[in-house]
Structure formats: structure tokens, C-alpha cells
Amino acid sequence: MSTEMIIRLVIVGLVAAALVVGFALDEKTYRD
């Protein structure tokens, strides 16, 4: 794997994690 692919995978992973965490926090705030 090239360095560019690894960097892209890391960025995509961080964005996906941020979206999941954001949705989870939104659900918690709405439920409370």
C-alpha cells in the first residue's frame, strides 16, 4: 500500500467515526 492510500483510509475512518459519534450524541440529547 502506498502512503497516499493509507492517509486517505485514515481520513475516511476519522470522518466516519466523527459522523457515528455525532449521530450517537444527537440521539442521546434528543432522548434526554
N, C-alpha and C positions, 0 to 999 in steps of 0.2 A: 504493500500500500504506500502511496506517495504521501508526502506531508500535507499537501493540499486537501486530499480526501479525508485525512484524519481531522484536520481543522474543521472542514465542513461538517463532518459527523458530530464533532464536539459542539459546534454552534447549533446544529439542528437539535441535538439532545438537550442543550440548555434551553432552547426556545420551547421545546415540547414540555420539559419539566416545569418551566415557568407557567405555561398555559394550564397544565394539570393542577399546579399549586394554586393558581389564580381561581380556577373553577372551584376547587375544594374550599378555598376561603370564602368565595361568594356564597356557596351553599350553606356554609356554617353561619355566616352573617344573616342570610335570609331566614334560616331555621330559628335562630335566636331572635 
